[in-house]
Amino acid sequence: HQYFSYQSFRPLQEEIIQSVLSGKDTLALLPTGGGKSVCYQVPALCMEGLCLVVTPLIALMKDQVMQLRRRNISALAIHSGMAFYEVKKSLENATTGYFKFLFVSPERLQTRLFLEYLPGMPINLLAVDEAHCISQWGYDFRPPYLRIAEIRKELPGGIPVLALTASATPDVQKDICDKLLMQSPAVFTQSFARPNLCFSAFETPHKLNKVYDILTKVPGTALVYCSNRRLTKEIATWLGQRGISASFYHAGLSSEERSVRQEEWIRSQTRVMACTNAFGMGIDKPDVRTVIHVGVPDCLENYYQEAGRAGRDGKKSYPVLLYTQQELKDLESGAEKKYPPTEIIRKVYQAIANYLQLSVGDGQGAYFNFDLSVFCERFEHEPVITINALLTLASEGYISFSESVFIPSRVMFIAGKEYLYRFEREQPELEPVIKTLLRTYEGIYDNEVNINERTLSRLLHISKEDVVRQLQSLAFYNVIEYTPQKDSPQVFFPYPRIPANEVNINQKNYEARKQRYLQRVRAMIRYAYGHACRSQILQQYFGEEQVKPCGNCDYCLGQKAKATIQHAQLLQWIARTKELLQKQPMHVDAIRKDLGLTRYQAEHMIDFALREEIFSYDNEARLVLPSA
């Protein structure tokens, strides 16, 4: 209550916290919105020392630090956007005993600098967020997570580890405990049932019309998840033209654009966000009423997490999956593209080296701009196969690949003081920016320091563009080294580049992961077809037994409707609807009111008629006869 203003715990939170406080290794599975962060924050605050939090998400890391500091809790983070000087300073601070939390990425754990400062850190708890990433059977396996076990060996005995995730099958749960060297762990699993969510799925080639239909029926904030960036813009534009406030979000936008659009949606200034899966992680918006997927995710873990962003306030909400038969066929046949042969992976690695002009032995510790479309066009590689080859190279530790890594602008003075004094007299128009840099950024004469052009713009009372031009001039005259910010896809080499023929993939694990992928895909396809209660399908997939039908999903409601709707009655409604449509196209709600049907009766009738191609939709989302 003192720090978080809560009067009580959510389900399982107190039990998890007590387990950690008693010194037990603990695995906690809480669904999206279940309050995972409190489970490590509260015990860490109850104990002396520092909680080391390992998380792969830079945006979430920054958000957690900001939230903790707002509550007057001292917290630090180390991520790829920081200069060496800042990283070193943060590590020094972590050893003082003043700070309560240090957030790091798994890649950071084996760096020489981190290991140098680790013995001096008064660590009281090791918290591992997104713990499914440590399991090679998980849907988002990341080899750097395996280094956490090595870190445990460096810590004094008795320091517990708390692993947290929102979705893990029984196999993945066991693998997490094994990989983290947990000793007799306490495992807490909250039910994956979400009684307030009404799950549904529809096979439809007319996805835009169906999205519009759903949004007109269900008021409130919505997310529309898309399979590619182009579609996010198309859907947002299409909805906007029909009077529904919508924006779009994907990793190809600048960090500033993403931040503004996210904030507008969180504040409900924008009703609908059409987005790729780059959006949503760590966002706490409780009143999302609808989450629509217009592309089929490749596993139920991803679908459950994204759909679970609906109804976090406990009120009735509607996750909807839209699919076509071709999509489901492509999903199952996509395993060959998802796991390309080793010879293809080696070709991609060699092409990356050629694209970046990297010689053997070069590149260690460096980020490189990487335009995937230009790369694929130049080297004639298929984009989907290329992306998966990049991800495989990343999972094997040869590179790291991110669709968007924000690296701030950096400046360091390289001119001697005599040269600088003479330069200021010869170029007086650049003197203000020199003075402002020296006064604003400590250590800029000895280290590369992150700077912000907008901050300099405000201090100098000139435009940001003028600031950039002046910094470029100073760099041209060898006064400073200036590295403009990067906010584009990046390739990172943790080790020196090697000859392509030395790239080796563990074939046994690679094939096993391919087979696990096929199992997950087939589970997703079974969910789409929906021959049982959708909530039951999800709960059983995650290992729950003896689960009851939810009564809210489209399957359960369809079973109720079938019990009350006779086939003859269905044909009668269709005949009356055809009479109405012969006069003019009509929206679904207008037809329902004219016929005096309930919403479920109308949907059952219209879905049947669409499947039989008795009706279709026009561009205005109205029902028409096929000949119209």
N, C-alpha and C positions, 0 to 999 in steps of 0.2 A: 504493500500500500504506500509506503514511504517513497519509493522510486517510480512505481508503475501505475499507481492510483487504482489498483484492482482490490476488491473486497474478498474475492475468492478465486480458487484455481479452476481452470478448465479440466475436463476429465483426464485422468492419468498424470497430470502435471505434478501434483504433490507427491505421488508415489515415485515418479522418476527422480525428483529432486531429493527425496529421502534416501533413495538408493545411492545416488552420487555422494551425498553427504556422509553416508556410512562407508565410503571408500570402495564401493563395488564398481567393476566394469559394467557398463549399462548400454543396451541397445534400445532406442526408442523409435517406434514407428507411429507418427501422428499425421493424419491427413492434412492437405493444404488448408491453412487457416486454423490448424489445431494448436498453435502457440509453441512451436519448437524452441524458439530463441529463449523464452523464459526458463526453459528447463536447464540451460547451462548458465544463464545470467544470474539467477537467484542463488544457486549453490556457490558460485564463484564469489558473489558479494558476501556470502555468509562466512567465507574462509579468508585467512590471510594469504596474500600472494596474488599471482597473475594467472588468468585463464588464457591458454593458447588455443585460438579458434582457427581450424583449417577449413577453408571454403574456396571453391573454384570460381566464384562469381564476384568479379571486381565491383560491379554496380551494387550488389547486395552488401558487400563488405563495407563500402563507403556509406551506404544507407544506415547500416547497423551502428557504425561509429558515430554518425551524426545524431542518431536517435539516443544513443547512450550519453553523449555529451550534453544533449538538451536536458537530460535528467540529472545532470551534474555527476555523471559517472565517467571517470577517466579511461579513455580508450585510444588505442593506436591501430593503424593498419599499414601494411607494407604491400605494395602492388607494383605492376610493371610500369605505371605512369610516373614513377618517382625517380629523381636523380640519385646517384650514388650517395651524395652528401646527406640527402634526406633519409635514405634507408639507414645509413650508419647512425644518424642522430636518433631515429626511432628505436633502433636496437639498443642504443645506449640508454634511452629512456626506459625501455622495458626491463632493464636490470636495476632500476633505482628503488623498486618496491612501491612507487607512488601509483603506477598505473594498474588497473584491474583487468584489462583485456588487450590482447594483441591478436589481430586478425592477419593471417597470412595465406597465400595460395600454396597448394601442395608442391608446386615447382620450387618454391623458396626454401623448402626444408633441407635440401642437400647442398645449398650454396655454401662456399667456404666462409663467407662473412656471417651468415646466420649461425652456422655451427660454432664459430668463434665466440659468439655472444651467448649461445644457449646455456652453458654451464652457470652463467651469472644470473639467469632469469629465475625468480622465485615462483616457479609454476606450481599451481595447486590443482589444475584440472586441464585435461586435453580434450577439447570438444571437436568432433569431426562432423561437419555439416555435409549434406548431400552424400551420405556415407555409401549409398549404392554404387558410387563411382569407383570404389575400391574393388568391387567384384567383377571378375571377367565375365560372369554370367549376367551382370546388370545391363541395363539398356544404354548406359552412358559411361562405359569403362574408361578410366583414365589412369594409365600406369604410374604417374607421379604420386598418386594416393598410396601406392605400395610402400613409399618411403616413410610413411607414418610409423610403421612398425619399427623401423630403424631408429627413429627419434625416441620411441618409447624406451629403447635400450639405453639411451643416453640420459634418461631422467632418473631421479632417485626412486627407489621402490615405494609402492603404496600410493602413487599418484594415479587416480582412476581415469579411464577414458570413457567419454560419453559419445556414442555414435547416433546420429539423427538422420532420418530420411522420411519422405512422405509416402513412398511406395516401394515395396520390395517383396518379391515372392519368397516362400520358405527357403528355396535353394540359395537365393541371394542373401537372406538373413544369416544363414549358416556360414556363407563365404565371408561376409563382413566380420563376423566374430573370429573366424580363423585368421584372416589377413591382418586384423588388428591385435592379434595375440591376446585376445581377451581370456581372462581366467574365470571360469564359472560365471559367465555374465548373467545379469538379470535382464530379461527381455520383456519389454512392455509394448503391446500392440493394441492400438485402439481399433475398433471395428471400422471397416471401410464403408459401412453403410452410411449414406447421407439421406435420411428420411425426407428432408425438405426438397431434394432434387428430383425432378420428374424427367428422367432420361428418355430420349427418343432418337430414332434414326429413320431416315427416309431415302429411298432410292429415287433419284430424280435427275433428269438431264437439264432441267430448268432451275439451276441453283439460285440464280439471282432473284427470280420470281418467288422462290420458296423463302429466301432470306427476307424479302420485303413482306411476304405474308406473315412470317413469324413475328417480325418487328412491329407490324400493325396490330397483331393480336396481344402481344406481351409488352406492356409499357415498361419504361425504366432503362437503366444503363445496360449496354450490351458489348460483348466482344465477338468479333467474327474472325476466326483463325483461318488463314489461307496458306496454300502450299508453296506460293512463290511471291516475290516482291511485286511483280507487275499486277497480280490480281488484287493486292491490297489497295492500290491506287484506283483500279477500275471499280471495285465495289464501293469504296468511299465516294467516288465521283458519282456513280450511278444512284446511290442512296441520296446524296445531296440534291441531285436533280429532281428527286421525288419528295423533297421536303423533310428528309430525315437527317438531322445533324450528325455528320460522320467525318472522321479523319483516318489517316493511315500511318502505319509505323512499321519500319523494318531496319535491319542493321546497316543498310546502305545510306541512311540519312545521317546528317552530321549529328554530333552529340547534342548540340544546342537545339536542333530541330526536334530530336527525340525527347529531350527534356521538356520543352515547351508543350509538345503534343500530349505527352504523358500527364503533365500537370493539369492541362485543360480537361482531359478525360477524368482524372481523379476528382476534380472539382465539379464534375458533371456539366461543365460548359460545353463539352462535346458528348453527345449521347452514345454514339457507336464508334468503337475503334476496330478498324479492319487491320489485321496485323499478321506477321509471321510469328513463329514460336520464340522469336527474340524478345517478345513483349510478355510481361506478366510476372516473371519470377521476383518474388519478394515484395510485390505491390499489395498493400493492404487496403483494399476497397471493398467494404462489406456488402454494398447494396447492388451488386451486379445481378441482374435478373435473368439474363440470357447469355449463354456461350454457344455460338454456332460454329461448327467446323465445316468449311466448304471443301476441305481436302482431308483425306483419311490419314491419320497418324500411323506410323508403322508399328506401334505397340500400345497396349492398354495402359502401361505405366505413364507414358506421355499423355495419352488421352485423359486418364483419370486426373492427373495433375492440372491440366489445362481446363477441363470441364469443371473441376472442383473449385475454380475461381468464381463460380456462380454461387450465390446464396450463402456467403459466409456470415451473414447476420441471422441465419436460421430461418429466414422466410422462404416461401415456395419460389423456386427458380427452375429454369428450363435449359439444360444442356442438350443440344441437338446436333446430330451427325448427319451430314448430307453426302451421298455417295452415288457412284454409278457402277455398273457391273464391270466396265472396263478398268476402272480404278482398282477394284479388288483383284482383278486378274494381273494387272501390272504390279501390284504390291507383292504378290506371291512370286512372280517371275523376276522381281527386282533383286533377288539374292545374289545373282551373278554380277550385277553392277555394284551392289553394296560391298561385295567381297571379291574384287578383281584379282586375277592371277598375279603371282609375284613378278613375272616378267613385265607386266603393265605397270606395277608399282615402281619398279626400277626405272622404267622409261620416264615416268612422271618425275621421279627424283632427279634424273639426269637433266630433264627439261627445265626443272626449277633452277638448277645450277647454271644452265645456259642462259635462262631468262634473267637471272640476277648477276650473271657474269662472275660467278664464284669459282675460284680455283680449289682444287683439293687442298684441305688443311685450313681454308679460310672460313670466315663467317661466324665463329663461335661467339655467343653472347650478343648477337646483333639482330635487330628487327629490320625487316625489309618491306616496303610497300609492295603489294601483290594484287594486281588487277586480274581476277579469274577469267573474265570474258576475253581480255586481250591475250592472256596466256593461252587459253584454249584455241583461240583463232590463229595465233602465231604458230603453235606447235601441232595444230589439227588434232586436239584431244577432245573427246566427248565430255561435256561439263559434268554430268552426273558421275561418271566413272572417275573423272579427275578429282572431284571433291572427296569421293570415298577413298581414293588412293592417298590423298593428303591426310585424311583422318586416320588411315592405317599407319602411315609414316609417323603421325603424331602419337598414336597409341603404342608404337614400338620405340618411341623416344628419339627418333631421328630429327624431327622438327616439332614446332608448335604452330598451329594455324588457327587464326581467329578472323571472323568476318569483319570485326571492327574492334580495334584497340585504340583507345584515346591516349596519346602520349603528348603531354604539354610541350609548348615551345621551350627551348633551352638556350641560355646565353652564358658565356664565360669570357671575361676580359683576357686578352692575350697580349695587348700592347704594354710595353714598359711605361713607367710613370713619366719619364722625360718625354717619350714619344707622344703620350696622351696629352700632356700639358701643351706641347707644341701644336698638336692636331687641333685642340680646342681653340687656339688662337687663329689657326688657318681656316677652320671650318666652324665659325661661331654659331651657324644655324643648327648644328648638331650638338652643341654643348648642353642644352636642356635635357635631351634624352640621355646623355651620358651621366649627368649629375643625378637624374631621377633613378636610373638603374643602380648606381652606387649607393644611393640613400635608401632605396626600397628593398634591395635583395642582399641580405647578409651573406658574406662568403663568396660573392660573385667574382672576386679577383683570384680566388684559389680553387674554386670548384665550378663545375657546370651546374647551373641553378635553373629550376623551372620558373618561367616568367609568364605573365598574362598580358597580352597586348591590349585587352579592353581596360584593364586596370591602369596601364600606362597612358592609354587614351584619355581617361578621366583626369589623371594627375597632370597631364601636359596640355589638356584642353584642345586636343586635335583629334582628327578621326583615327579610327583603328587602321585604316588603309595607309594614312600618313606615318603612323608608328611603324608599320611593317616596312615601308619604304626607307625610313630612317635607319632601322635596324639592318636592313640589307646593305645600305651605304656604309655603315660602320663595319660590317663584315667584309665588304669589298676593299676597304682601306686597312684591313687586318688589325682593327681595333678590338673586335670581339669575334668569337665563334658563335654563329646564330643558327640554330636548328629549328625551323618552323614546326608547329604542332602537326601530329599525324592523327588522322581520324578515318582511316581507311583499312581495308583488309591487310593483315600483316602475316608474314612468315618469320618465325624466330628459330634460330639455330642454337640449341643448348650446347652442342658439341661441334667441333670442326667438320666441315663438309668432307665426306669420304667418297671414294669411287663408287659409282652406281652398282657395279657387280658385287660389292661387299655388303649391300643392303640385304639383310636376311630377315625373313619372317618365320616365326615359330608356327610351322604348318599344322601341328597337332592342335594347338590352341586356336589357331585361325579357323580351322575346319569346325572345331567344336563351337566356336562363337557363331559361325555361319548357321549351324544347325539350331542353336538357341534362337538366333534371329528368325529363322523360319517358324519355329514354334510360337514365338511372340506374334509374328505376322498372322499366322493361322488363327490364333486366339482373337486378334483384332477383327479378322474377317467373320468369325463366328459371332462376335458381338454385333457387327453391322447387320448380319442377317436376322439376328434377334429372335431365335426360336424358343426363347425362355425369358423370364424376367431379367431385365438388363442389370438391375442392382444385384441380383443373384449371380449373374455371370461375372461381374466385377469382384464381388466378395469371394467367390470360390476360386477365382484366378489368383487372388492374393492369399489363399490358404485358409480361408474361413470355412467352417463346416456347419451343417444344420442351419442354413440361412433360409428365411421365409421370403416369399414374394413381397415386393414393396407395395404393390397396389397403386403406384403412381406412374410407372413408366408406360410407354406406348403399348408394350406387349400386354401388361396387366389390364390396361384400360381397353385394349382391343378384345381381350378375352371377355371382359364384362359386356362390351358392345355386342359381340357375337351372340352372347346369351340373350340379348334383348332385340336384336335386329334380324328379322327373317329375310331370306334372299328375295322373296317376292316384294317385300317392302322396299328393299334397296333398289330394285328395278323400277318401282313406282316413283321413288324420289328422283332417279336419274331421268325418267321420262318427263317429269314436271320441270326439271332443270333444263332439259333440252328445249322445252317450249319457251322458257324465259330467255334462253340464249339465242333463239331464232330471231327475237326482237332486237336484242342488243347485248354486247359483252357486259359482264357483271363481275364485281368483286365477290369473294367468298362470303363475307359477312352479310352482304345484301341478299344473296341467295338463301343463306341460312335463315334470315329473318322472314323472307317471303314464304319459305316452306314451313316455318315454325319448328325447326330442328334444334336440338342441343348442339353444342360445339363438337362433341365426340361423334354424334350421328352424322353431322355434316362432313367432318374430316374423314370418317370411314367411307362414306359414299363417294366423296371426291377422290380420295386415294385410289379406290377401286376403279372409278371411271377414268382416271389418268392412266392407270396401268393398262386398262383395256383400250386406251386411245379414243375414248368416247368424247372427252373434252381435252383442251390444251390451254396453255396460258399465252396471252399476247404480251407485247412489250410494256404494257401498263399494268402488268400483274393481274389482269382480269381473265376470267374464264371465257373461252370461246369454243364454238364448234370447229372441228378440224378444217372444214371447208371455208371458215370465215377468214 
